[in-house]
């Protein structure tokens, strides 16, 4: 099991960050065009005065896996994301349950933002990755970490491009 953290400067205020984070349009473009997911779909999103709850399913792009792991996962590897945004704490937490090896693979974490300056926040993402697969667990955890970090880097660049291209929304 490994725990990772990534910090990215995002060029918008905190309210705008969360607006973009939950925007269907932004998510569709990010997962399809930037992260290259074959599919990502929000199955349910509801909110009350304290929380926003989201259930989504994703099929991440899989590459760079050792052949035995690739054959174990197959071409239809997917996950279900269960997440909650706590409005008071302004923190998003998630768990991802894969459709295969769900008793051996675990990914969970939190995401929040810190104010960094006028019109800027630092996105702080923390995750726990665990792969209990004899002989391949540490290798798979390392690959998952690399993919998550690359995804976080790419999504930060995308959010900054989006904010620059939509300045009225980013400056609110």
PyMOL commands that place a pseudoatom at each C-alpha (Angstrom):
pseudoatom trace, name=CA, resn=UNK, resi=1, chain=A, elem=C, hetatm=0, pos=[0.000, 0.000, 0.000]
pseudoatom trace, name=CA, resn=UNK, resi=2, chain=A, elem=C, hetatm=0, pos=[1.247, 3.458, -0.886]
pseudoatom trace, name=CA, resn=UNK, resi=3, chain=A, elem=C, hetatm=0, pos=[0.013, 6.944, -0.108]
pseudoatom trace, name=CA, resn=UNK, resi=4, chain=A, elem=C, hetatm=0, pos=[0.619, 9.781, -2.522]
pseudoatom trace, name=CA, resn=UNK, resi=5, chain=A, elem=C, hetatm=0, pos=[0.012, 13.519, -2.654]
pseudoatom trace, name=CA, resn=UNK, resi=6, chain=A, elem=C, hetatm=0, pos=[0.083, 15.998, -5.504]
pseudoatom trace, name=CA, resn=UNK, resi=7, chain=A, elem=C, hetatm=0, pos=[-0.257, 19.789, -5.479]
pseudoatom trace, name=CA, resn=UNK, resi=8, chain=A, elem=C, hetatm=0, pos=[-1.134, 21.897, -8.507]
pseudoatom trace, name=CA, resn=UNK, resi=9, chain=A, elem=C, hetatm=0, pos=[-1.634, 25.637, -8.876]
pseudoatom trace, name=CA, resn=UNK, resi=10, chain=A, elem=C, hetatm=0, pos=[-4.978, 26.340, -10.571]
pseudoatom trace, name=CA, resn=UNK, resi=11, chain=A, elem=C, hetatm=0, pos=[-5.670, 29.839, -11.915]
pseudoatom trace, name=CA, resn=UNK, resi=12, chain=A, elem=C, hetatm=0, pos=[-9.148, 30.501, -10.567]
pseudoatom trace, name=CA, resn=UNK, resi=13, chain=A, elem=C, hetatm=0, pos=[-10.803, 31.200, -7.245]
pseudoatom trace, name=CA, resn=UNK, resi=14, chain=A, elem=C, hetatm=0, pos=[-12.111, 28.469, -4.949]
pseudoatom trace, name=CA, resn=UNK, resi=15, chain=A, elem=C, hetatm=0, pos=[-15.783, 28.758, -5.926]
pseudoatom trace, name=CA, resn=UNK, resi=16, chain=A, elem=C, hetatm=0, pos=[-14.912, 28.598, -9.604]
pseudoatom trace, name=CA, resn=UNK, resi=17, chain=A, elem=C, hetatm=0, pos=[-12.662, 25.584, -9.047]
pseudoatom trace, name=CA, resn=UNK, resi=18, chain=A, elem=C, hetatm=0, pos=[-15.524, 23.576, -7.539]
pseudoatom trace, name=CA, resn=UNK, resi=19, chain=A, elem=C, hetatm=0, pos=[-17.918, 24.797, -10.230]
pseudoatom trace, name=CA, resn=UNK, resi=20, chain=A, elem=C, hetatm=0, pos=[-15.507, 23.514, -12.883]
pseudoatom trace, name=CA, resn=UNK, resi=21, chain=A, elem=C, hetatm=0, pos=[-14.814, 20.327, -10.947]
pseudoatom trace, name=CA, resn=UNK, resi=22, chain=A, elem=C, hetatm=0, pos=[-18.486, 19.338, -11.015]
pseudoatom trace, name=CA, resn=UNK, resi=23, chain=A, elem=C, hetatm=0, pos=[-19.301, 20.730, -14.480]
pseudoatom trace, name=CA, resn=UNK, resi=24, chain=A, elem=C, hetatm=0, pos=[-20.615, 18.046, -16.846]
pseudoatom trace, name=CA, resn=UNK, resi=25, chain=A, elem=C, hetatm=0, pos=[-19.066, 19.850, -19.832]
pseudoatom trace, name=CA, resn=UNK, resi=26, chain=A, elem=C, hetatm=0, pos=[-15.634, 20.213, -18.223]
pseudoatom trace, name=CA, resn=UNK, resi=27, chain=A, elem=C, hetatm=0, pos=[-15.632, 16.587, -17.047]
pseudoatom trace, name=CA, resn=UNK, resi=28, chain=A, elem=C, hetatm=0, pos=[-16.685, 15.258, -20.447]
pseudoatom trace, name=CA, resn=UNK, resi=29, chain=A, elem=C, hetatm=0, pos=[-13.895, 17.122, -22.224]
pseudoatom trace, name=CA, resn=UNK, resi=30, chain=A, elem=C, hetatm=0, pos=[-11.295, 16.300, -19.595]
pseudoatom trace, name=CA, resn=UNK, resi=31, chain=A, elem=C, hetatm=0, pos=[-11.967, 12.562, -19.402]
pseudoatom trace, name=CA, resn=UNK, resi=32, chain=A, elem=C, hetatm=0, pos=[-12.473, 12.138, -23.168]
pseudoatom trace, name=CA, resn=UNK, resi=33, chain=A, elem=C, hetatm=0, pos=[-9.934, 14.542, -24.679]
pseudoatom trace, name=CA, resn=UNK, resi=34, chain=A, elem=C, hetatm=0, pos=[-7.248, 14.931, -22.010]
pseudoatom trace, name=CA, resn=UNK, resi=35, chain=A, elem=C, hetatm=0, pos=[-7.230, 11.737, -19.952]
pseudoatom trace, name=CA, resn=UNK, resi=36, chain=A, elem=C, hetatm=0, pos=[-8.223, 9.631, -23.004]
pseudoatom trace, name=CA, resn=UNK, resi=37, chain=A, elem=C, hetatm=0, pos=[-10.691, 7.446, -21.112]
pseudoatom trace, name=CA, resn=UNK, resi=38, chain=A, elem=C, hetatm=0, pos=[-12.602, 5.178, -23.513]
pseudoatom trace, name=CA, resn=UNK, resi=39, chain=A, elem=C, hetatm=0, pos=[-15.616, 5.997, -21.323]
pseudoatom trace, name=CA, resn=UNK, resi=40, chain=A, elem=C, hetatm=0, pos=[-16.579, 8.016, -18.258]
pseudoatom trace, name=CA, resn=UNK, resi=41, chain=A, elem=C, hetatm=0, pos=[-20.145, 8.574, -17.126]
pseudoatom trace, name=CA, resn=UNK, resi=42, chain=A, elem=C, hetatm=0, pos=[-21.727, 10.185, -14.099]
pseudoatom trace, name=CA, resn=UNK, resi=43, chain=A, elem=C, hetatm=0, pos=[-24.414, 7.714, -13.062]
pseudoatom trace, name=CA, resn=UNK, resi=44, chain=A, elem=C, hetatm=0, pos=[-25.871, 9.794, -10.268]
pseudoatom trace, name=CA, resn=UNK, resi=45, chain=A, elem=C, hetatm=0, pos=[-25.283, 13.210, -8.770]
pseudoatom trace, name=CA, resn=UNK, resi=46, chain=A, elem=C, hetatm=0, pos=[-27.432, 14.622, -6.003]
pseudoatom trace, name=CA, resn=UNK, resi=47, chain=A, elem=C, hetatm=0, pos=[-27.009, 17.193, -3.295]
pseudoatom trace, name=CA, resn=UNK, resi=48, chain=A, elem=C, hetatm=0, pos=[-28.529, 18.519, -0.136]
pseudoatom trace, name=CA, resn=UNK, resi=49, chain=A, elem=C, hetatm=0, pos=[-27.537, 21.433, 2.085]
pseudoatom trace, name=CA, resn=UNK, resi=50, chain=A, elem=C, hetatm=0, pos=[-24.449, 19.614, 3.463]
pseudoatom trace, name=CA, resn=UNK, resi=51, chain=A, elem=C, hetatm=0, pos=[-23.130, 17.347, 0.711]
pseudoatom trace, name=CA, resn=UNK, resi=52, chain=A, elem=C, hetatm=0, pos=[-22.987, 16.550, -2.963]
pseudoatom trace, name=CA, resn=UNK, resi=53, chain=A, elem=C, hetatm=0, pos=[-22.862, 12.833, -3.729]
pseudoatom trace, name=CA, resn=UNK, resi=54, chain=A, elem=C, hetatm=0, pos=[-21.631, 11.466, -7.044]
pseudoatom trace, name=CA, resn=UNK, resi=55, chain=A, elem=C, hetatm=0, pos=[-21.475, 7.960, -8.442]
pseudoatom trace, name=CA, resn=UNK, resi=56, chain=A, elem=C, hetatm=0, pos=[-19.602, 7.560, -11.709]
pseudoatom trace, name=CA, resn=UNK, resi=57, chain=A, elem=C, hetatm=0, pos=[-18.161, 4.788, -13.808]
pseudoatom trace, name=CA, resn=UNK, resi=58, chain=A, elem=C, hetatm=0, pos=[-14.953, 5.020, -15.765]
pseudoatom trace, name=CA, resn=UNK, resi=59, chain=A, elem=C, hetatm=0, pos=[-12.904, 2.927, -18.103]
pseudoatom trace, name=CA, resn=UNK, resi=60, chain=A, elem=C, hetatm=0, pos=[-9.369, 4.271, -17.821]
pseudoatom trace, name=CA, resn=UNK, resi=61, chain=A, elem=C, hetatm=0, pos=[-6.863, 3.956, -20.583]
pseudoatom trace, name=CA, resn=UNK, resi=62, chain=A, elem=C, hetatm=0, pos=[-4.626, 1.049, -19.657]
pseudoatom trace, name=CA, resn=UNK, resi=63, chain=A, elem=C, hetatm=0, pos=[-1.097, 0.873, -20.970]
pseudoatom trace, name=CA, resn=UNK, resi=64, chain=A, elem=C, hetatm=0, pos=[2.336, 0.035, -19.675]
pseudoatom trace, name=CA, resn=UNK, resi=65, chain=A, elem=C, hetatm=0, pos=[1.168, -2.948, -17.653]
pseudoatom trace, name=CA, resn=UNK, resi=66, chain=A, elem=C, hetatm=0, pos=[3.157, -6.162, -17.538]
pseudoatom trace, name=CA, resn=UNK, resi=67, chain=A, elem=C, hetatm=0, pos=[1.539, -8.781, -19.797]
pseudoatom trace, name=CA, resn=UNK, resi=68, chain=A, elem=C, hetatm=0, pos=[0.302, -11.001, -16.929]
pseudoatom trace, name=CA, resn=UNK, resi=69, chain=A, elem=C, hetatm=0, pos=[-1.506, -8.065, -15.281]
pseudoatom trace, name=CA, resn=UNK, resi=70, chain=A, elem=C, hetatm=0, pos=[-2.850, -6.860, -18.635]
pseudoatom trace, name=CA, resn=UNK, resi=71, chain=A, elem=C, hetatm=0, pos=[-4.303, -10.306, -19.332]
pseudoatom trace, name=CA, resn=UNK, resi=72, chain=A, elem=C, hetatm=0, pos=[-5.754, -10.476, -15.802]
pseudoatom trace, name=CA, resn=UNK, resi=73, chain=A, elem=C, hetatm=0, pos=[-7.547, -7.142, -16.223]
pseudoatom trace, name=CA, resn=UNK, resi=74, chain=A, elem=C, hetatm=0, pos=[-8.534, -7.679, -19.842]
pseudoatom trace, name=CA, resn=UNK, resi=75, chain=A, elem=C, hetatm=0, pos=[-9.921, -5.041, -22.203]
pseudoatom trace, name=CA, resn=UNK, resi=76, chain=A, elem=C, hetatm=0, pos=[-13.048, -4.278, -20.170]
pseudoatom trace, name=CA, resn=UNK, resi=77, chain=A, elem=C, hetatm=0, pos=[-11.491, -3.066, -16.914]
pseudoatom trace, name=CA, resn=UNK, resi=78, chain=A, elem=C, hetatm=0, pos=[-13.721, -0.425, -15.318]
pseudoatom trace, name=CA, resn=UNK, resi=79, chain=A, elem=C, hetatm=0, pos=[-14.334, 1.096, -11.928]
pseudoatom trace, name=CA, resn=UNK, resi=80, chain=A, elem=C, hetatm=0, pos=[-17.187, 2.618, -9.973]
pseudoatom trace, name=CA, resn=UNK, resi=81, chain=A, elem=C, hetatm=0, pos=[-16.353, 5.840, -8.161]
pseudoatom trace, name=CA, resn=UNK, resi=82, chain=A, elem=C, hetatm=0, pos=[-18.365, 6.712, -5.081]
pseudoatom trace, name=CA, resn=UNK, resi=83, chain=A, elem=C, hetatm=0, pos=[-17.617, 10.229, -3.911]
pseudoatom trace, name=CA, resn=UNK, resi=84, chain=A, elem=C, hetatm=0, pos=[-18.893, 12.866, -1.527]
pseudoatom trace, name=CA, resn=UNK, resi=85, chain=A, elem=C, hetatm=0, pos=[-18.232, 16.595, -1.492]
pseudoatom trace, name=CA, resn=UNK, resi=86, chain=A, elem=C, hetatm=0, pos=[-18.536, 18.021, 2.016]
pseudoatom trace, name=CA, resn=UNK, resi=87, chain=A, elem=C, hetatm=0, pos=[-19.729, 21.586, 1.491]
pseudoatom trace, name=CA, resn=UNK, resi=88, chain=A, elem=C, hetatm=0, pos=[-18.678, 22.845, 4.932]
pseudoatom trace, name=CA, resn=UNK, resi=89, chain=A, elem=C, hetatm=0, pos=[-15.170, 21.369, 4.758]
pseudoatom trace, name=CA, resn=UNK, resi=90, chain=A, elem=C, hetatm=0, pos=[-14.988, 22.013, 0.982]
pseudoatom trace, name=CA, resn=UNK, resi=91, chain=A, elem=C, hetatm=0, pos=[-13.386, 18.622, 0.556]
pseudoatom trace, name=CA, resn=UNK, resi=92, chain=A, elem=C, hetatm=0, pos=[-14.109, 15.808, -1.903]
pseudoatom trace, name=CA, resn=UNK, resi=93, chain=A, elem=C, hetatm=0, pos=[-13.482, 12.196, -0.916]
pseudoatom trace, name=CA, resn=UNK, resi=94, chain=A, elem=C, hetatm=0, pos=[-13.716, 9.140, -3.119]
pseudoatom trace, name=CA, resn=UNK, resi=95, chain=A, elem=C, hetatm=0, pos=[-13.373, 5.398, -3.299]
pseudoatom trace, name=CA, resn=UNK, resi=96, chain=A, elem=C, hetatm=0, pos=[-12.980, 3.468, -6.517]
pseudoatom trace, name=CA, resn=UNK, resi=97, chain=A, elem=C, hetatm=0, pos=[-14.150, -0.118, -6.786]
pseudoatom trace, name=CA, resn=UNK, resi=98, chain=A, elem=C, hetatm=0, pos=[-12.897, -2.019, -9.840]
pseudoatom trace, name=CA, resn=UNK, resi=99, chain=A, elem=C, hetatm=0, pos=[-15.148, -4.440, -11.686]
pseudoatom trace, name=CA, resn=UNK, resi=100, chain=A, elem=C, hetatm=0, pos=[-12.375, -7.061, -11.460]
pseudoatom trace, name=CA, resn=UNK, resi=101, chain=A, elem=C, hetatm=0, pos=[-10.204, -8.070, -8.500]
pseudoatom trace, name=CA, resn=UNK, resi=102, chain=A, elem=C, hetatm=0, pos=[-12.266, -5.856, -6.212]
pseudoatom trace, name=CA, resn=UNK, resi=103, chain=A, elem=C, hetatm=0, pos=[-11.003, -7.755, -3.176]
pseudoatom trace, name=CA, resn=UNK, resi=104, chain=A, elem=C, hetatm=0, pos=[-7.386, -7.067, -4.204]
pseudoatom trace, name=CA, resn=UNK, resi=105, chain=A, elem=C, hetatm=0, pos=[-7.370, -3.526, -5.616]
pseudoatom trace, name=CA, resn=UNK, resi=106, chain=A, elem=C, hetatm=0, pos=[-8.171, -0.379, -3.647]
pseudoatom trace, name=CA, resn=UNK, resi=107, chain=A, elem=C, hetatm=0, pos=[-7.986, 3.291, -4.492]
pseudoatom trace, name=CA, resn=UNK, resi=108, chain=A, elem=C, hetatm=0, pos=[-9.359, 6.051, -2.300]
pseudoatom trace, name=CA, resn=UNK, resi=109, chain=A, elem=C, hetatm=0, pos=[-8.522, 9.603, -1.464]
pseudoatom trace, name=CA, resn=UNK, resi=110, chain=A, elem=C, hetatm=0, pos=[-9.400, 13.225, -0.903]
pseudoatom trace, name=CA, resn=UNK, resi=111, chain=A, elem=C, hetatm=0, pos=[-9.140, 16.445, -2.826]
pseudoatom trace, name=CA, resn=UNK, resi=112, chain=A, elem=C, hetatm=0, pos=[-9.306, 19.988, -1.497]
pseudoatom trace, name=CA, resn=UNK, resi=113, chain=A, elem=C, hetatm=0, pos=[-8.024, 23.404, -2.457]
pseudoatom trace, name=CA, resn=UNK, resi=114, chain=A, elem=C, hetatm=0, pos=[-6.016, 26.016, -0.584]
pseudoatom trace, name=CA, resn=UNK, resi=115, chain=A, elem=C, hetatm=0, pos=[-6.074, 29.684, -1.477]
pseudoatom trace, name=CA, resn=UNK, resi=116, chain=A, elem=C, hetatm=0, pos=[-2.754, 30.649, -3.013]
pseudoatom trace, name=CA, resn=UNK, resi=117, chain=A, elem=C, hetatm=0, pos=[-3.222, 34.248, -4.010]
pseudoatom trace, name=CA, resn=UNK, resi=118, chain=A, elem=C, hetatm=0, pos=[-5.615, 36.484, -5.897]
pseudoatom trace, name=CA, resn=UNK, resi=119, chain=A, elem=C, hetatm=0, pos=[-7.535, 34.295, -8.340]
pseudoatom trace, name=CA, resn=UNK, resi=120, chain=A, elem=C, hetatm=0, pos=[-5.451, 31.193, -7.595]
pseudoatom trace, name=CA, resn=UNK, resi=121, chain=A, elem=C, hetatm=0, pos=[-5.806, 28.038, -5.556]
pseudoatom trace, name=CA, resn=UNK, resi=122, chain=A, elem=C, hetatm=0, pos=[-3.587, 25.045, -4.952]
pseudoatom trace, name=CA, resn=UNK, resi=123, chain=A, elem=C, hetatm=0, pos=[-5.373, 21.767, -5.576]
pseudoatom trace, name=CA, resn=UNK, resi=124, chain=A, elem=C, hetatm=0, pos=[-4.213, 19.174, -3.037]
pseudoatom trace, name=CA, resn=UNK, resi=125, chain=A, elem=C, hetatm=0, pos=[-4.946, 15.561, -3.950]
pseudoatom trace, name=CA, resn=UNK, resi=126, chain=A, elem=C, hetatm=0, pos=[-4.128, 12.647, -1.660]
pseudoatom trace, name=CA, resn=UNK, resi=127, chain=A, elem=C, hetatm=0, pos=[-4.686, 8.995, -2.483]
pseudoatom trace, name=CA, resn=UNK, resi=128, chain=A, elem=C, hetatm=0, pos=[-4.140, 5.539, -1.079]
pseudoatom trace, name=CA, resn=UNK, resi=129, chain=A, elem=C, hetatm=0, pos=[-3.347, 2.833, -3.612]
pseudoatom trace, name=CA, resn=UNK, resi=130, chain=A, elem=C, hetatm=0, pos=[-3.303, -0.828, -2.709]
pseudoatom trace, name=CA, resn=UNK, resi=131, chain=A, elem=C, hetatm=0, pos=[-2.825, -3.872, -4.931]
pseudoatom trace, name=CA, resn=UNK, resi=132, chain=A, elem=C, hetatm=0, pos=[-2.766, -7.253, -3.222]
pseudoatom trace, name=CA, resn=UNK, resi=133, chain=A, elem=C, hetatm=0, pos=[-1.650, -9.424, -6.119]
pseudoatom trace, name=CA, resn=UNK, resi=134, chain=A, elem=C, hetatm=0, pos=[1.090, -11.901, -5.308]
pseudoatom trace, name=CA, resn=UNK, resi=135, chain=A, elem=C, hetatm=0, pos=[4.244, -11.085, -7.232]
pseudoatom trace, name=CA, resn=UNK, resi=136, chain=A, elem=C, hetatm=0, pos=[2.772, -8.018, -8.932]
pseudoatom trace, name=CA, resn=UNK, resi=137, chain=A, elem=C, hetatm=0, pos=[1.304, -5.866, -6.155]
pseudoatom trace, name=CA, resn=UNK, resi=138, chain=A, elem=C, hetatm=0, pos=[4.161, -3.383, -5.773]
pseudoatom trace, name=CA, resn=UNK, resi=139, chain=A, elem=C, hetatm=0, pos=[4.638, -3.155, -9.544]
pseudoatom trace, name=CA, resn=UNK, resi=140, chain=A, elem=C, hetatm=0, pos=[0.946, -2.454, -10.080]
pseudoatom trace, name=CA, resn=UNK, resi=141, chain=A, elem=C, hetatm=0, pos=[0.872, 0.112, -7.260]
pseudoatom trace, name=CA, resn=UNK, resi=142, chain=A, elem=C, hetatm=0, pos=[3.798, 1.900, -8.904]
pseudoatom trace, name=CA, resn=UNK, resi=143, chain=A, elem=C, hetatm=0, pos=[2.061, 1.923, -12.280]
pseudoatom trace, name=CA, resn=UNK, resi=144, chain=A, elem=C, hetatm=0, pos=[-1.183, 3.155, -10.720]
pseudoatom trace, name=CA, resn=UNK, resi=145, chain=A, elem=C, hetatm=0, pos=[0.730, 5.924, -8.936]
pseudoatom trace, name=CA, resn=UNK, resi=146, chain=A, elem=C, hetatm=0, pos=[2.427, 6.973, -12.167]
pseudoatom trace, name=CA, resn=UNK, resi=147, chain=A, elem=C, hetatm=0, pos=[-0.912, 7.039, -14.020]
pseudoatom trace, name=CA, resn=UNK, resi=148, chain=A, elem=C, hetatm=0, pos=[-2.653, 8.988, -11.257]
pseudoatom trace, name=CA, resn=UNK, resi=149, chain=A, elem=C, hetatm=0, pos=[0.126, 11.571, -11.087]
pseudoatom trace, name=CA, resn=UNK, resi=150, chain=A, elem=C, hetatm=0, pos=[0.104, 11.968, -14.880]
pseudoatom trace, name=CA, resn=UNK, resi=151, chain=A, elem=C, hetatm=0, pos=[-3.681, 12.353, -14.806]
pseudoatom trace, name=CA, resn=UNK, resi=152, chain=A, elem=C, hetatm=0, pos=[-3.491, 14.964, -12.066]
pseudoatom trace, name=CA, resn=UNK, resi=153, chain=A, elem=C, hetatm=0, pos=[-0.785, 16.860, -13.994]
pseudoatom trace, name=CA, resn=UNK, resi=154, chain=A, elem=C, hetatm=0, pos=[-2.794, 16.727, -17.229]
pseudoatom trace, name=CA, resn=UNK, resi=155, chain=A, elem=C, hetatm=0, pos=[-6.052, 17.720, -15.546]
pseudoatom trace, name=CA, resn=UNK, resi=156, chain=A, elem=C, hetatm=0, pos=[-4.375, 20.708, -13.851]
pseudoatom trace, name=CA, resn=UNK, resi=157, chain=A, elem=C, hetatm=0, pos=[-3.021, 21.919, -17.193]
pseudoatom trace, name=CA, resn=UNK, resi=158, chain=A, elem=C, hetatm=0, pos=[-6.477, 21.453, -18.731]
pseudoatom trace, name=CA, resn=UNK, resi=159, chain=A, elem=C, hetatm=0, pos=[-8.220, 23.367, -15.921]
pseudoatom trace, name=CA, resn=UNK, resi=160, chain=A, elem=C, hetatm=0, pos=[-5.746, 26.228, -16.303]
pseudoatom trace, name=CA, resn=UNK, resi=161, chain=A, elem=C, hetatm=0, pos=[-6.342, 26.323, -20.080]
pseudoatom trace, name=CA, resn=UNK, resi=162, chain=A, elem=C, hetatm=0, pos=[-10.094, 26.225, -19.496]
pseudoatom trace, name=CA, resn=UNK, resi=163, chain=A, elem=C, hetatm=0, pos=[-9.914, 29.076, -16.955]
pseudoatom trace, name=CA, resn=UNK, resi=164, chain=A, elem=C, hetatm=0, pos=[-7.825, 31.168, -19.377]
pseudoatom trace, name=CA, resn=UNK, resi=165, chain=A, elem=C, hetatm=0, pos=[-10.271, 30.520, -22.239]
pseudoatom trace, name=CA, resn=UNK, resi=166, chain=A, elem=C, hetatm=0, pos=[-13.316, 31.302, -20.065]
pseudoatom trace, name=CA, resn=UNK, resi=167, chain=A, elem=C, hetatm=0, pos=[-12.080, 34.281, -18.003]
pseudoatom trace, name=CA, resn=UNK, resi=168, chain=A, elem=C, hetatm=0, pos=[-15.515, 35.530, -16.921]
pseudoatom trace, name=CA, resn=UNK, resi=169, chain=A, elem=C, hetatm=0, pos=[-16.220, 32.223, -15.178]
pseudoatom trace, name=CA, resn=UNK, resi=170, chain=A, elem=C, hetatm=0, pos=[-12.705, 31.942, -13.709]
pseudoatom trace, name=CA, resn=UNK, resi=171, chain=A, elem=C, hetatm=0, pos=[-12.758, 35.463, -12.242]
pseudoatom trace, name=CA, resn=UNK, resi=172, chain=A, elem=C, hetatm=0, pos=[-16.084, 35.175, -10.451]
for i in range(1, 172): cmd.bond("trace and resi %d" % i, "trace and resi %d" % (i + 1))
show_as sticks, trace
zoom trace
